[in-house]
């Protein structure tokens, strides 16, 4: 719990099937934001968001979440993050997961947090990978699996060692990590890091671990 969303507006236009008007509104929003005319920035992003421009939808959501140029409204943030997330926008998927995990603008829903972290993780989002790992470390909405959780945190740290990423700190603060468990997590981390889709080896590991528990082995024993 208490994860933080990304708080930087998206300023890069990615190729998408939206009108040139949407791109113009997006650019105008960026210009207004840089000029510190926040209400105008919101107006321009909102216009582009209404046509389906995913990055503008993210920016509208973020402005509602933080109260930037518009009244703070986390329920509206959830609405707009989801619109952007459903178009494959990884930052929106991550932020939406954080809001569901922490019950901001919506009820606490670990299943939905897991769903959106997984989607963003497939796209290589380091913070989402780390937050997914913490769900397994804590057992929030999933069965506790410290090997899987620490493995995901290790991947997150490798992809993003910046101070913004709390994955390294989260590993250090995780209790009960034995040398055997750490070694298993490192092995799994290597498999996750080399996979095109890290969910494939992750889910395979979790399924295998469940079967081992079923026959009386200790989770993480390899």
C-alpha positions in Angstrom: 0.0 0.0 0.0 1.0 3.7 -0.1 2.5 3.4 -3.6 2.8 6.7 -5.5 1.7 7.4 -9.0 3.8 9.0 -11.7 3.4 12.7 -11.5 4.9 14.0 -14.8 2.7 15.0 -17.7 3.3 13.1 -20.9 4.8 15.4 -23.5 5.8 13.0 -26.3 3.4 12.3 -29.1 3.2 8.6 -30.1 1.8 7.5 -33.4 -1.9 6.7 -33.0 -5.1 6.6 -35.0 -6.5 10.0 -33.9 -7.2 13.2 -35.7 -4.6 15.9 -36.5 -6.8 18.2 -34.4 -6.1 16.0 -31.4 -2.4 16.3 -31.9 -2.8 20.1 -32.2 -4.7 20.3 -29.0 -2.1 18.1 -27.3 0.7 20.3 -28.4 -1.3 23.4 -27.3 -1.8 21.8 -23.9 2.0 21.2 -23.6 2.7 24.8 -24.6 0.1 26.1 -22.1 1.5 23.9 -19.3 5.1 25.1 -20.0 3.8 28.7 -19.9 2.2 27.9 -16.5 -1.3 28.5 -17.8 -2.7 25.4 -16.2 -6.4 25.9 -16.8 -5.7 26.4 -20.5 -3.5 23.3 -20.5 -6.3 21.3 -19.0 -8.8 22.6 -21.5 -6.5 21.7 -24.4 -5.7 18.2 -23.1 -9.4 17.6 -22.4 -10.3 18.5 -26.0 -7.7 16.0 -27.3 -8.7 13.4 -24.7 -12.3 13.5 -25.9 -11.2 12.4 -29.3 -9.4 9.3 -27.9 -5.8 10.7 -27.7 -4.3 8.4 -25.1 -1.5 10.7 -23.9 -4.0 13.5 -23.4 -6.3 11.2 -21.5 -3.3 10.4 -19.2 -2.6 14.1 -18.7 -6.3 14.8 -18.0 -6.3 12.0 -15.4 -3.1 13.2 -13.8 -4.4 16.8 -13.6 -7.6 15.6 -11.9 -5.6 13.4 -9.5 -3.2 16.2 -8.5 -5.6 19.1 -8.8 -3.5 20.8 -11.6 -5.4 23.4 -13.4 -8.7 21.8 -12.4 -10.4 20.8 -9.2 -8.9 17.7 -7.6 -11.1 14.7 -8.3 -9.7 11.2 -8.0 -12.8 9.6 -9.3 -12.4 11.4 -12.5 -8.7 10.4 -12.5 -9.7 6.8 -12.4 -12.1 7.3 -15.3 -9.5 9.0 -17.5 -6.6 6.7 -16.5 -8.7 3.7 -17.5 -9.5 5.2 -20.9 -5.8 5.7 -21.6 -4.8 2.4 -20.0 -7.2 0.5 -22.3 -5.3 1.9 -25.2 -2.1 0.4 -24.0 -0.6 3.4 -22.2 1.8 1.9 -19.7 2.1 5.0 -17.4 -1.7 5.1 -17.2 -1.9 1.4 -16.5 0.6 1.9 -13.7 -1.1 4.9 -12.1 -4.5 3.1 -12.4 -3.1 0.2 -10.5 -1.8 2.4 -7.8 -5.2 4.0 -7.3 -6.9 0.6 -7.1 -4.2 -0.7 -4.7 -4.7 2.3 -2.4 -8.4 2.9 -2.8 -8.1 6.3 -4.2 -11.0 7.5 -6.3 -12.4 4.0 -5.9 -12.6 1.2 -3.4 -9.5 -0.9 -2.7 -9.3 -3.6 -5.3 -6.2 -5.7 -5.3 -7.4 -7.8 -8.2 -7.7 -4.8 -10.5 -4.4 -3.4 -9.2 -2.8 -6.8 -10.1 -4.5 -6.7 -13.5 -3.2 -3.3 -14.4 0.3 -3.8 -13.0 0.5 -7.0 -15.1 -0.5 -5.2 -18.2 2.1 -2.4 -17.6 4.7 -5.0 -16.7 4.3 -6.7 -20.1 5.2 -3.3 -21.6 8.3 -3.1 -19.5 7.2 -0.5 -17.0 9.8 -0.9 -14.1 7.6 0.7 -11.4 4.7 -1.6 -12.3 6.9 -4.6 -12.2 8.1 -3.6 -8.7 4.5 -2.9 -7.4 3.4 -6.3 -8.8 6.3 -7.8 -6.8 5.1 -6.2 -3.6 1.6 -7.7 -4.1 3.3 -11.1 -3.9 5.6 -10.1 -1.0 2.6 -8.9 1.1 0.0 -11.3 -0.3 -2.3 -8.5 -1.3 -5.0 -10.1 -3.4 -2.7 -13.1 -4.2 -1.1 -15.9 -2.2 2.2 -14.7 -0.6 5.2 -15.8 -2.7 8.3 -14.1 -1.6 10.5 -15.7 -4.3 8.2 -14.3 -7.1 7.9 -11.0 -5.3 11.6 -10.5 -4.8 12.4 -11.7 -8.3 10.1 -9.0 -9.7 11.7 -6.4 -7.5 15.1 -7.4 -8.8 13.9 -7.0 -12.4 12.5 -3.6 -11.5 15.8 -2.4 -9.9 17.7 -3.6 -13.0 15.5 -1.7 -15.4 15.3 1.4 -13.3 17.9 2.1 -10.5 16.7 5.7 -10.1 15.7 7.1 -6.7 12.1 7.3 -7.9 12.0 3.5 -7.8 11.5 2.0 -4.3 12.2 -1.6 -5.4 15.7 -1.8 -3.9 14.5 -0.4 -0.6 11.5 -2.8 -0.6 13.9 -5.7 -1.0 15.9 -4.5 1.9 12.9 -4.1 4.2 11.4 -7.5 3.3 11.6 -9.8 6.3 12.5 -13.5 6.3 14.7 -13.6 3.3 17.0 -16.6 3.6 20.0 -17.2 1.4 18.1 -20.1 -0.3 15.1 -17.8 -1.0 17.3 -15.1 -2.4 19.1 -17.5 -4.6 15.8 -18.8 -6.0 14.6 -15.2 -6.6 17.8 -14.4 -8.4 17.3 -17.4 -10.7 13.7 -16.5 -11.4 14.7 -12.9 -11.9 17.1 -13.9 -14.7 14.3 -15.9 -16.4 11.9 -12.9 -16.1 14.5 -10.5 -17.4 15.3 -12.5 -20.5 11.7 -13.3 -21.5 9.9 -11.4 -24.2 6.8 -11.5 -21.9 7.9 -11.8 -18.2 4.4 -13.0 -17.2 5.0 -16.3 -19.0 7.9 -17.5 -16.7 6.3 -15.8 -13.7 3.0 -17.6 -14.1 4.8 -20.9 -14.9 6.8 -20.5 -11.6 3.7 -19.7 -9.6 1.8 -22.7 -11.0 4.7 -25.0 -10.3 5.1 -23.6 -6.8 1.4 -24.2 -6.1 1.8 -27.9 -7.2 4.9 -28.3 -4.9 2.9 -26.8 -2.0 0.2 -29.3 -2.8 2.6 -32.2 -2.2 4.0 -30.7 1.0 7.1 -29.0 -0.2 8.1 -25.6 1.2 7.4 -22.7 -1.2 10.7 -21.5 -2.8 12.5 -24.8 -2.3 14.4 -25.7 -5.4 
